[in-house]
Amino acid sequence: MSTDEQLYQVAVRYYESGETQEQIAHAMHLTRWKVGRMLAEAREVGIVRIEVLHPRSRVRTLERSLKERFGLREAIVVADGGGDPEQVRDRVAEAGAEHVMELRPSPRLIGVSWGRTLDRLAGGLAPGWATGVNVVQINGGLSRSRQPTSAHSMASLIAHHGGGTATLLTAPAILEQESTRAVLESDRAVSEVLALASRADLFLFSPGGMGNDSVLVDSGQIDADDLERLSNAGAVGDVLGRFIDAEGRIVDAGLDGRTLGLSLDVLRSATTSIALVSGAAKHAVCRAVVSSGLCDVLITDDQNAHHLLEAP
């Protein structure tokens, strides 16, 4: 075994496997002093690189790699910081709010989905961040959620702080019958909202995972049995309430036929489509979103970014 290989093995045991220097010394027939010296040498020659990140830091190296790997126009990666999922969600939402406020020129018509991440993004927009910014809902959103999330108040808050108006879609995301969805979408009150939504110059959405804490489950629009069936069919999560597989394809045509809102092709052809994704539970759906062209701007945490870049 070469010196570099020894340094690598010692570093992996210590930094990745969590072994103590004494355990490494015993396993590799070295002295504890030698192990400590090898760890220092591994840092000196660049085998080990230690990066200290402030919890609010952006990880620029990962941003560049994501843009190159997936052809994204923009990638924003915030440090996970070892925080709990809610703290990470807050950081991603805050980064999303900052990105939207920095856009020049400011968007005139924003199409928004709904969910907890977008709620927090809306709360992070400064009053007066822009003027004349109108907001329109892009999928149904009536919710009986037990957690604090409201599609209508979120869209209204973004519009209010942007000095514009909100156009709301007062219908559920998923209907019980496909015929009901068809009737609603043919009604002028709904069809005009969707027609306006399709013309948005910027879309904001946060894909949902396959856990029972999904907003769609929490709001009663699907249940745990539905999630299990969809998962067995290959679903990795939902975008605008439409469940997709790892390739970004709809997994259940029947359920999709009962889902009210814009089609995913609108996101793929949009001028700007921003996806906000946080947490390990959304690794799979995040990959599906970026690899199938559902967004051209990704805002996420560093753990999600690493997962995207490490997979083949």
N, C-alpha and C positions, 0 to 999 in steps of 0.2 A: 504493500500500500504506500503510495507516494505521500509526501508531506502535505500537499494540498488536499488529498483525499482524507487524510487523518484530520486535518483542520475542519473539513466539511462535516465529517462524521461526528466530531466532538460538538460542533456548532448545532447540528440538527438535534442531537440528543439533549443538549442543554436548552436551546431556545424553542424548539418545536415539541419535543417529547416531554420536557419538564423534568428531566433527570437532574439530580444534584451532581456537583463536581466529584463528590466521593463515589457515587454510583457509577459515573462514567469512568473514573479511574479504575475501579474494580473490574468493570466489564471489558475495558480495553487494555488492562494490564499496564497502567500508567500510574504515576504518583499524582496525588491531588494537586501538588504544586505545578506539575507539568500540564495538567488539564487547564488550570487557571491561566498559565502562560500561553497555551494554544488558543484559548478563547480570545485573549488580548490580540494575539497575532492574526487570528481570523478577521478581526475588525480592522487591523492595520492594512491587510492585503486586499480588503474589500469583499471577502466571502460573507461577512456579516455587516449589514448596514442598519443602523438603528435610527429611526426617524421619530422625533417627538412632535406631535401635532396638537395644537390647541383645538378643543372640541368644535369651535366654529370655523376651523381652517378649511380651505379648499385644497384638494389634493391634485395639483396641476399635472403631475406626471400621468396619473390615471385618466384625467380629462383628455390629454393628448392621445393616449393609447386608445381610448374609446372612440374618439373621432376618427382615427385612422382605421381601426378595426371594422367599425360598423358604418362608416360613411356619414356620420352625424354632422350636422351643421354646427352644433354646439353641445358640449357636455359639461355639466357642473357636478362635481363630486365633493361632498362634505365628509369630514371625518366622523366616523361612528363614535369614537371616543369611549368605547366600552359602555355606552349608556343603555338604558332600557329602551324598548321599542318605541314608547311614547316620546322620549327625548329625541331619539333619532328622527322620528316623524316630524317633530317640531323643527329640527335643524333643516330637513329637506324642504319643509313648507316655507321656512324663513328664507332659504336660498331661492326658492321659487318666487316669492314676493319681491325680493331684491332684483331678480332677473327681469321680471315684468316691469318694475318701475324704471329700470335702466334702459329699456327698449327705446330706440330712437329711429324713426318717429314712433310716437306712442300708437298702439293699435287703436283703430276706430271701432271695430266690432269684434268682441271676444266671445267665442262659443265655449261654454263650460259644461262639464259633467258635474258630478257631485260626490261627496264623501268626506271623511274626516280630514284627510290631508288638505283638500281644497278649502274646507272650512277654516283651517289654520292659516292657509295662504291668504285668504280674504282678510282675516284678522290682522295679518302682518303688513297690509298695504296702508301707507300713510294717507290720511285725508288730504285730498288735493294733489295726489301723485300725478294726475293728468287731468285734462278737461275734455269733455265730450266723448268719453269712452262708453260705448253702449255694450251691454252684455245680454246674451241670449242662451237659454238652456238648449242643449243638444240631444238630450234623452230624457225620458220620463223620470220623475223623481219624487212622487209622493211617498212619504216615509212614516212608518210608525216606530222608528228607531228608539231603542231604550237608551242610546247614547246621544250626546248632544251633536246632532248633525241635521241640517236642513238645507235642501237644495235651493229653496226659494230665498231664504234669508242670506245664504252665501252669495248667490248671484246678485241680489239687491245690494249687499254691502260692497262688492267689487264696483258695481255701477255708481253707487253713492260716493265712494271715495275717489272715483275717476270722473266725477262731474257729469255723469250720463244717466241713462235709463236702463232698466232691466226688462227684458221680455221673457215671461215665464211660461213653462210648459206644464199646465196643471193636469197631469195624468200620471199614472204609475209607470215605472220602468218596465214591468212585465205584467201582461194581462192574463186572464184565465183562458181566454179563447182567442185564436188567431183572427176570427171574424170580428171580434171586438176591437182589436188593434187596427184592422183594416178600416173599420167604420170611423174610428177616432182620427186616423191619419187622413181620411178623406174629408173630415169636417174642417171647415174654413178656419176655425179657431186654432186648430192644431196644425193644419197644413201650412198656414202662413208663417207660424213660428218655425217650423222645420225648414221652410224655404229660406227664411231669413238666416237661420243657423247655418245652412249650407254655404252661405256667402261670407262667413266670418273670415277675417284675415289672420286670426290666431285662435287656436284651440288649446284648452287646458283640460287635462284629465289625469286621473290616477287609477291605474288598473287594480282590480281586486284579486286577492288570492283565493285559495281553496279551503280556507279554514272556517270553522263555525263562527268566527268573529267577523266574517264578511258583512259589510253593510247591507247587502241584499238579503242575507239570512236574518240579520238583526231587525230588518224592516219587515220581515214576514213575506217577502216576495218570492223566495224559494226557501226550502227547508234542508235539514241535514241529509235526508234521503236523496233529495235532488242533487246535492253536492257529491254524494257518494256515486250516484249513477253517472254524473258528468265526469267525475274523476276516472271512473272505469272506462269511459269512452275516450279518454285521453286529454281531458281538459286540464289546463294549467292555471287558469284564472279567467277573469272577465275584463272586457274593455267596453265601456258604455252599456254594461249589462249583458253583453254578448260574449258567451263562453268560447274560448279559443284553445287550440292545441299548441304544441311546441312550434309549429310552423305558422301560427297565426291564422289557422283556418277554423271556421265555425264547426263545432263538434256536434251540435244538435239542431238540425234544421227546424224541427217542430217548436222547440223553445225559442229559437231565434225568430220564428214567425210570430211569436206572441210578444216580442220585445219592441217597445216603442222608442223611436229615435233615429238619428242619422245612422247610415251604414258605415262600416269600418273603412270602406273604400274612400269615403270623404276625408277621413284622417290621412290616408295614404297620399291623396292628391292635394292636400292643403299646402298653402304657402308656408305656414308655421304650425307645427303640432308639438306641443310640449307635454311630456309625460313626467309625472313625479312619482317616484317609487322608493319605498324604504322598507327595510327589514328582511330577515332571512326567509320569511314565509312567502315573499314575492320574488324570490330568485328566478323561478321558472317562468313566471308570467313576464318578468322584466326582460328576460332573454327573448321570449316570443315577440314582445313589442318591438324591440330594437332590430331584431333580425328579419322581421316581416314588414318593416317600413311604416309602422304605425305612428312613429314619431321621428322628427328630425332634430329635436332638442330633448336631451335626457337630463333630469335632475335627480340624483340618487346619492346613496351613502357609499363609503369606500368598500364595505363588505360586498355589496351588490356589484360594484365595479370589478372587484377582484374575481368574483364568480363569473361574470360575463367574459372576462379576459382569459381565465384559466380553462374554460371549457373548450373542447375542440371545435 
